[in-house]
């Protein structure tokens, strides 16, 4: 996972350098590359969000399985954390369309 993030960051920095090198000429290839990397960022955010959500759900369900009486105390924080994780993915999606 760390390698994927490092490669994505390297590619994004190369796209930014290519845009600076082209300057204000408005090359279509640079805009296409920029759009591709924005959607790559959304994909990485979705992958990271779903991975984190699945790990949180697994931990909560294991806790409930070990102590069924603690269901109320476990369920509310789990749902809150899942909502916050999902909001980060949604913010990434929105930022792609705003930039």
mmCIF file as gemmi writes it, N, C-alpha and C atoms, coordinates in Angstrom:
data_model
loop_
_atom_site.group_PDB
_atom_site.id
_atom_site.type_symbol
_atom_site.label_atom_id
_atom_site.label_alt_id
_atom_site.label_comp_id
_atom_site.label_asym_id
_atom_site.label_entity_id
_atom_site.label_seq_id
_atom_site.pdbx_PDB_ins_code
_atom_site.Cartn_x
_atom_site.Cartn_y
_atom_site.Cartn_z
_atom_site.occupancy
_atom_site.B_iso_or_equiv
_atom_site.pdbx_formal_charge
_atom_site.auth_seq_id
_atom_site.auth_asym_id
_atom_site.pdbx_PDB_model_num
ATOM 1 N N . UNK Axp A 1 ? 0.827 -1.191 0 1 0 ? 1 A 1
ATOM 2 C CA . UNK Axp A 1 ? 0 0 0 1 0 ? 1 A 1
ATOM 3 C C . UNK Axp A 1 ? 0.871 1.254 0 1 0 ? 1 A 1
ATOM 4 N N . UNK Axp A 2 ? 1.956 1.229 0.774 1 0 ? 2 A 1
ATOM 5 C CA . UNK Axp A 2 ? 2.831 2.398 0.812 1 0 ? 2 A 1
ATOM 6 C C . UNK Axp A 2 ? 3.478 2.648 -0.536 1 0 ? 2 A 1
ATOM 7 N N . UNK Axp A 3 ? 3.825 1.568 -1.233 1 0 ? 3 A 1
ATOM 8 C CA . UNK Axp A 3 ? 4.425 1.731 -2.558 1 0 ? 3 A 1
ATOM 9 C C . UNK Axp A 3 ? 3.447 2.367 -3.527 1 0 ? 3 A 1
ATOM 10 N N . UNK Axp A 4 ? 2.197 1.955 -3.461 1 0 ? 4 A 1
ATOM 11 C CA . UNK Axp A 4 ? 1.176 2.51 -4.353 1 0 ? 4 A 1
ATOM 12 C C . UNK Axp A 4 ? 1.029 4.003 -4.105 1 0 ? 4 A 1
ATOM 13 N N . UNK Axp A 5 ? 1.001 4.399 -2.83 1 0 ? 5 A 1
ATOM 14 C CA . UNK Axp A 5 ? 0.869 5.816 -2.511 1 0 ? 5 A 1
ATOM 15 C C . UNK Axp A 5 ? 2.089 6.612 -2.963 1 0 ? 5 A 1
ATOM 16 N N . UNK Axp A 6 ? 3.283 6.045 -2.786 1 0 ? 6 A 1
ATOM 17 C CA . UNK Axp A 6 ? 4.494 6.741 -3.224 1 0 ? 6 A 1
ATOM 18 C C . UNK Axp A 6 ? 4.529 6.897 -4.739 1 0 ? 6 A 1
ATOM 19 N N . UNK Axp A 7 ? 4.125 5.879 -5.453 1 0 ? 7 A 1
ATOM 20 C CA . UNK Axp A 7 ? 4.086 5.963 -6.918 1 0 ? 7 A 1
ATOM 21 C C . UNK Axp A 7 ? 3.059 7.002 -7.357 1 0 ? 7 A 1
ATOM 22 N N . UNK Axp A 8 ? 1.894 7.011 -6.713 1 0 ? 8 A 1
ATOM 23 C CA . UNK Axp A 8 ? 0.863 7.986 -7.073 1 0 ? 8 A 1
ATOM 24 C C . UNK Axp A 8 ? 1.341 9.411 -6.798 1 0 ? 8 A 1
ATOM 25 N N . UNK Axp A 9 ? 1.997 9.616 -5.67 1 0 ? 9 A 1
ATOM 26 C CA . UNK Axp A 9 ? 2.515 10.953 -5.369 1 0 ? 9 A 1
ATOM 27 C C . UNK Axp A 9 ? 3.601 11.369 -6.358 1 0 ? 9 A 1
ATOM 28 N N . UNK Axp A 10 ? 4.45 10.437 -6.747 1 0 ? 10 A 1
ATOM 29 C CA . UNK Axp A 10 ? 5.476 10.755 -7.737 1 0 ? 10 A 1
ATOM 30 C C . UNK Axp A 10 ? 4.852 11.12 -9.074 1 0 ? 10 A 1
ATOM 31 N N . UNK Axp A 11 ? 3.831 10.393 -9.482 1 0 ? 11 A 1
ATOM 32 C CA . UNK Axp A 11 ? 3.166 10.697 -10.744 1 0 ? 11 A 1
ATOM 33 C C . UNK Axp A 11 ? 2.452 12.045 -10.693 1 0 ? 11 A 1
ATOM 34 N N . UNK Axp A 12 ? 1.831 12.345 -9.562 1 0 ? 12 A 1
ATOM 35 C CA . UNK Axp A 12 ? 1.157 13.636 -9.426 1 0 ? 12 A 1
ATOM 36 C C . UNK Axp A 12 ? 2.157 14.783 -9.458 1 0 ? 12 A 1
ATOM 37 N N . UNK Axp A 13 ? 3.304 14.608 -8.825 1 0 ? 13 A 1
ATOM 38 C CA . UNK Axp A 13 ? 4.308 15.674 -8.851 1 0 ? 13 A 1
ATOM 39 C C . UNK Axp A 13 ? 4.854 15.846 -10.261 1 0 ? 13 A 1
ATOM 40 N N . UNK Axp A 14 ? 5.015 14.75 -11.004 1 0 ? 14 A 1
ATOM 41 C CA . UNK Axp A 14 ? 5.456 14.865 -12.394 1 0 ? 14 A 1
ATOM 42 C C . UNK Axp A 14 ? 4.426 15.591 -13.239 1 0 ? 14 A 1
ATOM 43 N N . UNK Axp A 15 ? 3.153 15.355 -12.98 1 0 ? 15 A 1
ATOM 44 C CA . UNK Axp A 15 ? 2.107 16.057 -13.72 1 0 ? 15 A 1
ATOM 45 C C . UNK Axp A 15 ? 2.148 17.549 -13.424 1 0 ? 15 A 1
ATOM 46 N N . UNK Axp A 16 ? 2.391 17.906 -12.167 1 0 ? 16 A 1
ATOM 47 C CA . UNK Axp A 16 ? 2.477 19.323 -11.807 1 0 ? 16 A 1
ATOM 48 C C . UNK Axp A 16 ? 3.689 19.976 -12.453 1 0 ? 16 A 1
ATOM 49 N N . UNK Axp A 17 ? 4.829 19.264 -12.495 1 0 ? 17 A 1
ATOM 50 C CA . UNK Axp A 17 ? 6.021 19.813 -13.145 1 0 ? 17 A 1
ATOM 51 C C . UNK Axp A 17 ? 5.815 19.953 -14.648 1 0 ? 17 A 1
ATOM 52 N N . UNK Axp A 18 ? 5.116 19.014 -15.253 1 0 ? 18 A 1
ATOM 53 C CA . UNK Axp A 18 ? 4.849 19.101 -16.686 1 0 ? 18 A 1
ATOM 54 C C . UNK Axp A 18 ? 3.962 20.303 -16.993 1 0 ? 18 A 1
ATOM 55 N N . UNK Axp A 19 ? 3.015 20.574 -16.115 1 0 ? 19 A 1
ATOM 56 C CA . UNK Axp A 19 ? 2.141 21.728 -16.339 1 0 ? 19 A 1
ATOM 57 C C . UNK Axp A 19 ? 2.922 23.03 -16.215 1 0 ? 19 A 1
ATOM 58 N N . UNK Axp A 20 ? 3.853 23.097 -15.265 1 0 ? 20 A 1
ATOM 59 C CA . UNK Axp A 20 ? 4.671 24.299 -15.133 1 0 ? 20 A 1
ATOM 60 C C . UNK Axp A 20 ? 5.59 24.469 -16.329 1 0 ? 20 A 1
ATOM 61 N N . UNK Axp A 21 ? 6.119 23.361 -16.857 1 0 ? 21 A 1
ATOM 62 C CA . UNK Axp A 21 ? 7.022 23.44 -17.996 1 0 ? 21 A 1
ATOM 63 C C . UNK Axp A 21 ? 6.289 23.933 -19.241 1 0 ? 21 A 1
ATOM 64 N N . UNK Axp A 22 ? 5.042 23.509 -19.409 1 0 ? 22 A 1
ATOM 65 C CA . UNK Axp A 22 ? 4.272 23.94 -20.571 1 0 ? 22 A 1
ATOM 66 C C . UNK Axp A 22 ? 3.902 25.407 -20.433 1 0 ? 22 A 1
ATOM 67 N N . UNK Axp A 23 ? 3.639 25.824 -19.202 1 0 ? 23 A 1
ATOM 68 C CA . UNK Axp A 23 ? 3.3 27.218 -18.958 1 0 ? 23 A 1
ATOM 69 C C . UNK Axp A 23 ? 1.856 27.516 -19.265 1 0 ? 23 A 1
ATOM 70 N N . UNK Axp A 24 ? 1.617 28.669 -19.823 1 0 ? 24 A 1
ATOM 71 C CA . UNK Axp A 24 ? 0.247 29.128 -20.055 1 0 ? 24 A 1
ATOM 72 C C . UNK Axp A 24 ? -0.265 28.742 -21.438 1 0 ? 24 A 1
ATOM 73 N N . UNK Axp A 25 ? 0.43 27.835 -22.123 1 0 ? 25 A 1
ATOM 74 C CA . UNK Axp A 25 ? -0.005 27.492 -23.477 1 0 ? 25 A 1
ATOM 75 C C . UNK Axp A 25 ? -1.288 26.675 -23.475 1 0 ? 25 A 1
ATOM 76 N N . UNK Axp A 26 ? -1.631 26.052 -22.332 1 0 ? 26 A 1
ATOM 77 C CA . UNK Axp A 26 ? -2.892 25.322 -22.228 1 0 ? 26 A 1
ATOM 78 C C . UNK Axp A 26 ? -2.916 24.044 -23.034 1 0 ? 26 A 1
ATOM 79 N N . UNK Axp A 27 ? -1.876 23.261 -22.944 1 0 ? 27 A 1
ATOM 80 C CA . UNK Axp A 27 ? -1.801 22.018 -23.696 1 0 ? 27 A 1
ATOM 81 C C . UNK Axp A 27 ? -2.898 21.054 -23.257 1 0 ? 27 A 1
ATOM 82 N N . UNK Axp A 28 ? -3.554 20.428 -24.203 1 0 ? 28 A 1
ATOM 83 C CA . UNK Axp A 28 ? -4.619 19.483 -23.907 1 0 ? 28 A 1
ATOM 84 C C . UNK Axp A 28 ? -4.102 18.217 -23.242 1 0 ? 28 A 1
ATOM 85 N N . UNK Axp A 29 ? -2.865 17.808 -23.571 1 0 ? 29 A 1
ATOM 86 C CA . UNK Axp A 29 ? -2.303 16.6 -22.972 1 0 ? 29 A 1
ATOM 87 C C . UNK Axp A 29 ? -2.093 16.774 -21.472 1 0 ? 29 A 1
ATOM 88 N N . UNK Axp A 30 ? -1.671 17.956 -21.076 1 0 ? 30 A 1
ATOM 89 C CA . UNK Axp A 30 ? -1.45 18.206 -19.651 1 0 ? 30 A 1
ATOM 90 C C . UNK Axp A 30 ? -2.775 18.169 -18.906 1 0 ? 30 A 1
ATOM 91 N N . UNK Axp A 31 ? -3.827 18.754 -19.493 1 0 ? 31 A 1
ATOM 92 C CA . UNK Axp A 31 ? -5.141 18.727 -18.849 1 0 ? 31 A 1
ATOM 93 C C . UNK Axp A 31 ? -5.68 17.308 -18.764 1 0 ? 31 A 1
ATOM 94 N N . UNK Axp A 32 ? -5.438 16.514 -19.795 1 0 ? 32 A 1
ATOM 95 C CA . UNK Axp A 32 ? -5.871 15.127 -19.783 1 0 ? 32 A 1
ATOM 96 C C . UNK Axp A 32 ? -5.122 14.334 -18.712 1 0 ? 32 A 1
ATOM 97 N N . UNK Axp A 33 ? -3.821 14.578 -18.601 1 0 ? 33 A 1
ATOM 98 C CA . UNK Axp A 33 ? -3.021 13.892 -17.599 1 0 ? 33 A 1
ATOM 99 C C . UNK Axp A 33 ? -3.451 14.326 -16.192 1 0 ? 33 A 1
ATOM 100 N N . UNK Axp A 34 ? -3.734 15.595 -16.048 1 0 ? 34 A 1
ATOM 101 C CA . UNK Axp A 34 ? -4.185 16.114 -14.749 1 0 ? 34 A 1
ATOM 102 C C . UNK Axp A 34 ? -5.506 15.464 -14.339 1 0 ? 34 A 1
ATOM 103 N N . UNK Axp A 35 ? -6.432 15.353 -15.274 1 0 ? 35 A 1
ATOM 104 C CA . UNK Axp A 35 ? -7.723 14.723 -14.988 1 0 ? 35 A 1
ATOM 105 C C . UNK Axp A 35 ? -7.54 13.251 -14.639 1 0 ? 35 A 1
ATOM 106 N N . UNK Axp A 36 ? -6.644 12.581 -15.345 1 0 ? 36 A 1
ATOM 107 C CA . UNK Axp A 36 ? -6.399 11.162 -15.055 1 0 ? 36 A 1
ATOM 108 C C . UNK Axp A 36 ? -5.863 10.983 -13.644 1 0 ? 36 A 1
ATOM 109 N N . UNK Axp A 37 ? -4.976 11.85 -13.22 1 0 ? 37 A 1
ATOM 110 C CA . UNK Axp A 37 ? -4.41 11.725 -11.879 1 0 ? 37 A 1
ATOM 111 C C . UNK Axp A 37 ? -5.408 12.129 -10.802 1 0 ? 37 A 1
ATOM 112 N N . UNK Axp A 38 ? -6.316 13.03 -11.112 1 0 ? 38 A 1
ATOM 113 C CA . UNK Axp A 38 ? -7.361 13.352 -10.149 1 0 ? 38 A 1
ATOM 114 C C . UNK Axp A 38 ? -8.252 12.128 -9.91 1 0 ? 38 A 1
ATOM 115 N N . UNK Axp A 39 ? -8.586 11.444 -10.985 1 0 ? 39 A 1
ATOM 116 C CA . UNK Axp A 39 ? -9.409 10.252 -10.818 1 0 ? 39 A 1
ATOM 117 C C . UNK Axp A 39 ? -8.631 9.111 -10.179 1 0 ? 39 A 1
ATOM 118 N N . UNK Axp A 40 ? -7.326 9.082 -10.374 1 0 ? 40 A 1
ATOM 119 C CA . UNK Axp A 40 ? -6.486 8.124 -9.657 1 0 ? 40 A 1
ATOM 120 C C . UNK Axp A 40 ? -6.524 8.424 -8.164 1 0 ? 40 A 1
ATOM 121 N N . UNK Axp A 41 ? -6.521 9.7 -7.818 1 0 ? 41 A 1
ATOM 122 C CA . UNK Axp A 41 ? -6.603 10.092 -6.406 1 0 ? 41 A 1
ATOM 123 C C . UNK Axp A 41 ? -7.925 9.655 -5.798 1 0 ? 41 A 1
ATOM 124 N N . UNK Axp A 42 ? -9.007 9.772 -6.551 1 0 ? 42 A 1
ATOM 125 C CA . UNK Axp A 42 ? -10.311 9.317 -6.049 1 0 ? 42 A 1
ATOM 126 C C . UNK Axp A 42 ? -10.295 7.807 -5.844 1 0 ? 42 A 1
ATOM 127 N N . UNK Axp A 43 ? -9.693 7.091 -6.774 1 0 ? 43 A 1
ATOM 128 C CA . UNK Axp A 43 ? -9.6 5.649 -6.631 1 0 ? 43 A 1
ATOM 129 C C . UNK Axp A 43 ? -8.795 5.239 -5.407 1 0 ? 43 A 1
ATOM 130 N N . UNK Axp A 44 ? -7.681 5.927 -5.173 1 0 ? 44 A 1
ATOM 131 C CA . UNK Axp A 44 ? -6.875 5.63 -3.987 1 0 ? 44 A 1
ATOM 132 C C . UNK Axp A 44 ? -7.619 5.979 -2.706 1 0 ? 44 A 1
ATOM 133 N N . UNK Axp A 45 ? -8.344 7.075 -2.732 1 0 ? 45 A 1
ATOM 134 C CA . UNK Axp A 45 ? -9.121 7.453 -1.548 1 0 ? 45 A 1
ATOM 135 C C . UNK Axp A 45 ? -10.229 6.437 -1.276 1 0 ? 45 A 1
ATOM 136 N N . UNK Axp A 46 ? -10.872 5.982 -2.329 1 0 ? 46 A 1
ATOM 137 C CA . UNK Axp A 46 ? -11.922 4.977 -2.154 1 0 ? 46 A 1
ATOM 138 C C . UNK Axp A 46 ? -11.336 3.667 -1.645 1 0 ? 46 A 1
ATOM 139 N N . UNK Axp A 47 ? -10.187 3.279 -2.175 1 0 ? 47 A 1
ATOM 140 C CA . UNK Axp A 47 ? -9.543 2.046 -1.724 1 0 ? 47 A 1
ATOM 141 C C . UNK Axp A 47 ? -9.132 2.158 -0.258 1 0 ? 47 A 1
ATOM 142 N N . UNK Axp A 48 ? -8.527 3.281 0.108 1 0 ? 48 A 1
ATOM 143 C CA . UNK Axp A 48 ? -8.125 3.471 1.504 1 0 ? 48 A 1
ATOM 144 C C . UNK Axp A 48 ? -9.314 3.553 2.439 1 0 ? 48 A 1
ATOM 145 N N . UNK Axp A 49 ? -10.367 4.224 1.989 1 0 ? 49 A 1
ATOM 146 C CA . UNK Axp A 49 ? -11.565 4.342 2.82 1 0 ? 49 A 1
ATOM 147 C C . UNK Axp A 49 ? -12.247 3.006 3.06 1 0 ? 49 A 1
ATOM 148 N N . UNK Axp A 50 ? -12.354 2.208 2.006 1 0 ? 50 A 1
ATOM 149 C CA . UNK Axp A 50 ? -13 0.908 2.181 1 0 ? 50 A 1
ATOM 150 C C . UNK Axp A 50 ? -12.145 -0.039 3.007 1 0 ? 50 A 1
ATOM 151 N N . UNK Axp A 51 ? -10.828 0.069 2.876 1 0 ? 51 A 1
ATOM 152 C CA . UNK Axp A 51 ? -9.947 -0.758 3.699 1 0 ? 51 A 1
ATOM 153 C C . UNK Axp A 51 ? -10.093 -0.398 5.17 1 0 ? 51 A 1
ATOM 154 N N . UNK Axp A 52 ? -10.098 0.887 5.462 1 0 ? 52 A 1
ATOM 155 C CA . UNK Axp A 52 ? -10.242 1.326 6.853 1 0 ? 52 A 1
ATOM 156 C C . UNK Axp A 52 ? -11.612 0.962 7.411 1 0 ? 52 A 1
ATOM 157 N N . UNK Axp A 53 ? -12.645 1.105 6.599 1 0 ? 53 A 1
ATOM 158 C CA . UNK Axp A 53 ? -13.986 0.76 7.066 1 0 ? 53 A 1
ATOM 159 C C . UNK Axp A 53 ? -14.119 -0.725 7.341 1 0 ? 53 A 1
ATOM 160 N N . UNK Axp A 54 ? -13.522 -1.542 6.497 1 0 ? 54 A 1
ATOM 161 C CA . UNK Axp A 54 ? -13.629 -2.986 6.728 1 0 ? 54 A 1
ATOM 162 C C . UNK Axp A 54 ? -12.869 -3.396 7.983 1 0 ? 54 A 1
ATOM 163 N N . UNK Axp A 55 ? -11.725 -2.784 8.229 1 0 ? 55 A 1
ATOM 164 C CA . UNK Axp A 55 ? -10.978 -3.098 9.455 1 0 ? 55 A 1
ATOM 165 C C . UNK Axp A 55 ? -11.727 -2.643 10.702 1 0 ? 55 A 1
ATOM 166 N N . UNK Axp A 56 ? -12.371 -1.489 10.621 1 0 ? 56 A 1
ATOM 167 C CA . UNK Axp A 56 ? -13.148 -1.007 11.769 1 0 ? 56 A 1
ATOM 168 C C . UNK Axp A 56 ? -14.339 -1.907 12.036 1 0 ? 56 A 1
ATOM 169 N N . UNK Axp A 57 ? -15 -2.35 10.977 1 0 ? 57 A 1
ATOM 170 C CA . UNK Axp A 57 ? -16.154 -3.239 11.148 1 0 ? 57 A 1
ATOM 171 C C . UNK Axp A 57 ? -15.726 -4.59 11.714 1 0 ? 57 A 1
ATOM 172 N N . UNK Axp A 58 ? -14.597 -5.106 11.248 1 0 ? 58 A 1
ATOM 173 C CA . UNK Axp A 58 ? -14.105 -6.385 11.763 1 0 ? 58 A 1
ATOM 174 C C . UNK Axp A 58 ? -13.792 -6.277 13.248 1 0 ? 58 A 1
ATOM 175 N N . UNK Axp A 59 ? -13.117 -5.203 13.637 1 0 ? 59 A 1
ATOM 176 C CA . UNK Axp A 59 ? -12.771 -5.031 15.051 1 0 ? 59 A 1
ATOM 177 C C . UNK Axp A 59 ? -14.03 -4.895 15.915 1 0 ? 59 A 1
ATOM 178 N N . UNK Axp A 60 ? -15.007 -4.154 15.424 1 0 ? 60 A 1
ATOM 179 C CA . UNK Axp A 60 ? -16.245 -3.99 16.194 1 0 ? 60 A 1
ATOM 180 C C . UNK Axp A 60 ? -17.013 -5.294 16.306 1 0 ? 60 A 1
ATOM 181 N N . UNK Axp A 61 ? -17.094 -6.033 15.216 1 0 ? 61 A 1
ATOM 182 C CA . UNK Axp A 61 ? -17.82 -7.3 15.262 1 0 ? 61 A 1
ATOM 183 C C . UNK Axp A 61 ? -17.114 -8.337 16.135 1 0 ? 61 A 1
ATOM 184 N N . UNK Axp A 62 ? -15.783 -8.31 16.147 1 0 ? 62 A 1
ATOM 185 C CA . UNK Axp A 62 ? -15.064 -9.206 17.053 1 0 ? 62 A 1
ATOM 186 C C . UNK Axp A 62 ? -15.328 -8.836 18.506 1 0 ? 62 A 1
ATOM 187 N N . UNK Axp A 63 ? -15.377 -7.541 18.786 1 0 ? 63 A 1
ATOM 188 C CA . UNK Axp A 63 ? -15.687 -7.098 20.141 1 0 ? 63 A 1
ATOM 189 C C . UNK Axp A 63 ? -17.09 -7.485 20.564 1 0 ? 63 A 1
ATOM 190 N N . UNK Axp A 64 ? -18.043 -7.373 19.655 1 0 ? 64 A 1
ATOM 191 C CA . UNK Axp A 64 ? -19.422 -7.756 19.955 1 0 ? 64 A 1
ATOM 192 C C . UNK Axp A 64 ? -19.514 -9.273 20.147 1 0 ? 64 A 1
ATOM 193 N N . UNK Axp A 65 ? -18.757 -10.021 19.345 1 0 ? 65 A 1
ATOM 194 C CA . UNK Axp A 65 ? -18.796 -11.482 19.467 1 0 ? 65 A 1
ATOM 195 C C . UNK Axp A 65 ? -18.23 -11.94 20.81 1 0 ? 65 A 1
ATOM 196 N N . UNK Axp A 66 ? -17.227 -11.228 21.297 1 0 ? 66 A 1
ATOM 197 C CA . UNK Axp A 66 ? -16.633 -11.607 22.582 1 0 ? 66 A 1
ATOM 198 C C . UNK Axp A 66 ? -17.497 -11.183 23.764 1 0 ? 66 A 1
ATOM 199 N N . UNK Axp A 67 ? -18.175 -10.05 23.605 1 0 ? 67 A 1
ATOM 200 C CA . UNK Axp A 67 ? -18.994 -9.532 24.702 1 0 ? 67 A 1
ATOM 201 C C . UNK Axp A 67 ? -20.292 -8.965 24.117 1 0 ? 67 A 1
ATOM 202 N N . UNK Axp A 68 ? -21.302 -9.803 23.951 1 0 ? 68 A 1
ATOM 203 C CA . UNK Axp A 68 ? -22.556 -9.324 23.345 1 0 ? 68 A 1
ATOM 204 C C . UNK Axp A 68 ? -23.246 -8.232 24.163 1 0 ? 68 A 1
ATOM 205 N N . UNK Axp A 69 ? -22.959 -8.135 25.433 1 0 ? 69 A 1
ATOM 206 C CA . UNK Axp A 69 ? -23.571 -7.102 26.258 1 0 ? 69 A 1
ATOM 207 C C . UNK Axp A 69 ? -23.064 -5.703 25.953 1 0 ? 69 A 1
ATOM 208 N N . UNK Axp A 70 ? -21.922 -5.62 25.285 1 0 ? 70 A 1
ATOM 209 C CA . UNK Axp A 70 ? -21.341 -4.316 24.962 1 0 ? 70 A 1
ATOM 210 C C . UNK Axp A 70 ? -21.736 -3.823 23.572 1 0 ? 70 A 1
ATOM 211 N N . UNK Axp A 71 ? -22.761 -4.404 22.996 1 0 ? 71 A 1
ATOM 212 C CA . UNK Axp A 71 ? -23.166 -4.042 21.633 1 0 ? 71 A 1
ATOM 213 C C . UNK Axp A 71 ? -23.503 -2.563 21.512 1 0 ? 71 A 1
ATOM 214 N N . UNK Axp A 72 ? -24.25 -2.032 22.474 1 0 ? 72 A 1
ATOM 215 C CA . UNK Axp A 72 ? -24.641 -0.617 22.406 1 0 ? 72 A 1
ATOM 216 C C . UNK Axp A 72 ? -23.432 0.307 22.515 1 0 ? 72 A 1
ATOM 217 N N . UNK Axp A 73 ? -22.475 -0.06 23.359 1 0 ? 73 A 1
ATOM 218 C CA . UNK Axp A 73 ? -21.29 0.78 23.54 1 0 ? 73 A 1
ATOM 219 C C . UNK Axp A 73 ? -20.335 0.694 22.356 1 0 ? 73 A 1
ATOM 220 N N . UNK Axp A 74 ? -20.399 -0.374 21.596 1 0 ? 74 A 1
ATOM 221 C CA . UNK Axp A 74 ? -19.499 -0.542 20.455 1 0 ? 74 A 1
ATOM 222 C C . UNK Axp A 74 ? -20.124 0 19.174 1 0 ? 74 A 1
ATOM 223 N N . UNK Axp A 75 ? -21.421 -0.198 19.008 1 0 ? 75 A 1
ATOM 224 C CA . UNK Axp A 75 ? -22.079 0.12 17.747 1 0 ? 75 A 1
ATOM 225 C C . UNK Axp A 75 ? -22.071 1.618 17.426 1 0 ? 75 A 1
ATOM 226 N N . UNK Axp A 76 ? -22.364 2.454 18.383 1 0 ? 76 A 1
ATOM 227 C CA . UNK Axp A 76 ? -22.444 3.9 18.122 1 0 ? 76 A 1
ATOM 228 C C . UNK Axp A 76 ? -21.103 4.485 17.689 1 0 ? 76 A 1
ATOM 229 N N . UNK Axp A 77 ? -20.001 4.23 18.419 1 0 ? 77 A 1
ATOM 230 C CA . UNK Axp A 77 ? -18.717 4.756 17.927 1 0 ? 77 A 1
ATOM 231 C C . UNK Axp A 77 ? -18.294 4.169 16.586 1 0 ? 77 A 1
ATOM 232 N N . UNK Axp A 78 ? -18.653 2.904 16.338 1 0 ? 78 A 1
ATOM 233 C CA . UNK Axp A 78 ? -18.298 2.306 15.054 1 0 ? 78 A 1
ATOM 234 C C . UNK Axp A 78 ? -19.024 3.006 13.916 1 0 ? 78 A 1
ATOM 235 N N . UNK Axp A 79 ? -20.309 3.246 14.064 1 0 ? 79 A 1
ATOM 236 C CA . UNK Axp A 79 ? -21.065 3.914 13.001 1 0 ? 79 A 1
ATOM 237 C C . UNK Axp A 79 ? -20.559 5.337 12.801 1 0 ? 79 A 1
ATOM 238 N N . UNK Axp A 80 ? -20.225 6.024 13.867 1 0 ? 80 A 1
ATOM 239 C CA . UNK Axp A 80 ? -19.67 7.375 13.759 1 0 ? 80 A 1
ATOM 240 C C . UNK Axp A 80 ? -18.333 7.349 13.021 1 0 ? 80 A 1
ATOM 241 N N . UNK Axp A 81 ? -17.48 6.412 13.356 1 0 ? 81 A 1
ATOM 242 C CA . UNK Axp A 81 ? -16.179 6.338 12.68 1 0 ? 81 A 1
ATOM 243 C C . UNK Axp A 81 ? -16.341 5.955 11.214 1 0 ? 81 A 1
ATOM 244 N N . UNK Axp A 82 ? -17.275 5.079 10.902 1 0 ? 82 A 1
ATOM 245 C CA . UNK Axp A 82 ? -17.526 4.728 9.501 1 0 ? 82 A 1
ATOM 246 C C . UNK Axp A 82 ? -18.02 5.936 8.704 1 0 ? 82 A 1
ATOM 247 N N . UNK Axp A 83 ? -18.861 6.74 9.329 1 0 ? 83 A 1
ATOM 248 C CA . UNK Axp A 83 ? -19.357 7.942 8.647 1 0 ? 83 A 1
ATOM 249 C C . UNK Axp A 83 ? -18.231 8.941 8.397 1 0 ? 83 A 1
ATOM 250 N N . UNK Axp A 84 ? -17.326 9.078 9.359 1 0 ? 84 A 1
ATOM 251 C CA . UNK Axp A 84 ? -16.2 9.996 9.17 1 0 ? 84 A 1
ATOM 252 C C . UNK Axp A 84 ? -15.243 9.498 8.095 1 0 ? 84 A 1
ATOM 253 N N . UNK Axp A 85 ? -15.014 8.204 8.044 1 0 ? 85 A 1
ATOM 254 C CA . UNK Axp A 85 ? -14.156 7.643 6.99 1 0 ? 85 A 1
ATOM 255 C C . UNK Axp A 85 ? -14.776 7.86 5.62 1 0 ? 85 A 1
ATOM 256 N N . UNK Axp A 86 ? -16.065 7.663 5.524 1 0 ? 86 A 1
ATOM 257 C CA . UNK Axp A 86 ? -16.745 7.843 4.244 1 0 ? 86 A 1
ATOM 258 C C . UNK Axp A 86 ? -16.742 9.314 3.83 1 0 ? 86 A 1
ATOM 259 N N . UNK Axp A 87 ? -16.824 10.211 4.796 1 0 ? 87 A 1
ATOM 260 C CA . UNK Axp A 87 ? -16.806 11.642 4.456 1 0 ? 87 A 1
ATOM 261 C C . UNK Axp A 87 ? -15.482 12.053 3.829 1 0 ? 87 A 1
ATOM 262 N N . UNK Axp A 88 ? -14.377 11.429 4.238 1 0 ? 88 A 1
ATOM 263 C CA . UNK Axp A 88 ? -13.089 11.753 3.621 1 0 ? 88 A 1
ATOM 264 C C . UNK Axp A 88 ? -13.067 11.348 2.148 1 0 ? 88 A 1
ATOM 265 N N . UNK Axp A 89 ? -13.66 10.226 1.833 1 0 ? 89 A 1
ATOM 266 C CA . UNK Axp A 89 ? -13.736 9.796 0.435 1 0 ? 89 A 1
ATOM 267 C C . UNK Axp A 89 ? -14.626 10.749 -0.361 1 0 ? 89 A 1
ATOM 268 N N . UNK Axp A 90 ? -15.721 11.168 0.235 1 0 ? 90 A 1
ATOM 269 C CA . UNK Axp A 90 ? -16.627 12.097 -0.455 1 0 ? 90 A 1
ATOM 270 C C . UNK Axp A 90 ? -15.956 13.451 -0.658 1 0 ? 90 A 1
ATOM 271 N N . UNK Axp A 91 ? -15.184 13.918 0.322 1 0 ? 91 A 1
ATOM 272 C CA . UNK Axp A 91 ? -14.459 15.177 0.16 1 0 ? 91 A 1
ATOM 273 C C . UNK Axp A 91 ? -13.446 15.083 -0.977 1 0 ? 91 A 1
ATOM 274 N N . UNK Axp A 92 ? -12.79 13.938 -1.113 1 0 ? 92 A 1
ATOM 275 C CA . UNK Axp A 92 ? -11.853 13.754 -2.221 1 0 ? 92 A 1
ATOM 276 C C . UNK Axp A 92 ? -12.588 13.8 -3.55 1 0 ? 92 A 1
ATOM 277 N N . UNK Axp A 93 ? -13.736 13.153 -3.624 1 0 ? 93 A 1
ATOM 278 C CA . UNK Axp A 93 ? -14.521 13.161 -4.859 1 0 ? 93 A 1
ATOM 279 C C . UNK Axp A 93 ? -14.953 14.575 -5.213 1 0 ? 93 A 1
ATOM 280 N N . UNK Axp A 94 ? -15.408 15.334 -4.228 1 0 ? 94 A 1
ATOM 281 C CA . UNK Axp A 94 ? -15.843 16.714 -4.48 1 0 ? 94 A 1
ATOM 282 C C . UNK Axp A 94 ? -14.68 17.578 -4.906 1 0 ? 94 A 1
ATOM 283 N N . UNK Axp A 95 ? -13.511 17.388 -4.291 1 0 ? 95 A 1
ATOM 284 C CA . UNK Axp A 95 ? -12.362 18.215 -4.622 1 0 ? 95 A 1
ATOM 285 C C . UNK Axp A 95 ? -11.893 17.977 -6.061 1 0 ? 95 A 1
ATOM 286 N N . UNK Axp A 96 ? -12.107 16.791 -6.586 1 0 ? 96 A 1
ATOM 287 C CA . UNK Axp A 96 ? -11.731 16.526 -7.973 1 0 ? 96 A 1
ATOM 288 C C . UNK Axp A 96 ? -12.536 17.391 -8.926 1 0 ? 96 A 1
ATOM 289 N N . UNK Axp A 97 ? -13.812 17.555 -8.633 1 0 ? 97 A 1
ATOM 290 C CA . UNK Axp A 97 ? -14.655 18.333 -9.524 1 0 ? 97 A 1
ATOM 291 C C . UNK Axp A 97 ? -14.527 19.839 -9.302 1 0 ? 97 A 1
ATOM 292 N N . UNK Axp A 98 ? -13.986 20.251 -8.175 1 0 ? 98 A 1
ATOM 293 C CA . UNK Axp A 98 ? -13.802 21.675 -7.91 1 0 ? 98 A 1
ATOM 294 C C . UNK Axp A 98 ? -12.498 22.212 -8.469 1 0 ? 98 A 1
ATOM 295 N N . UNK Axp A 99 ? -11.52 21.329 -8.681 1 0 ? 99 A 1
ATOM 296 C CA . UNK Axp A 99 ? -10.202 21.792 -9.133 1 0 ? 99 A 1
ATOM 297 C C . UNK Axp A 99 ? -10.147 21.863 -10.641 1 0 ? 99 A 1
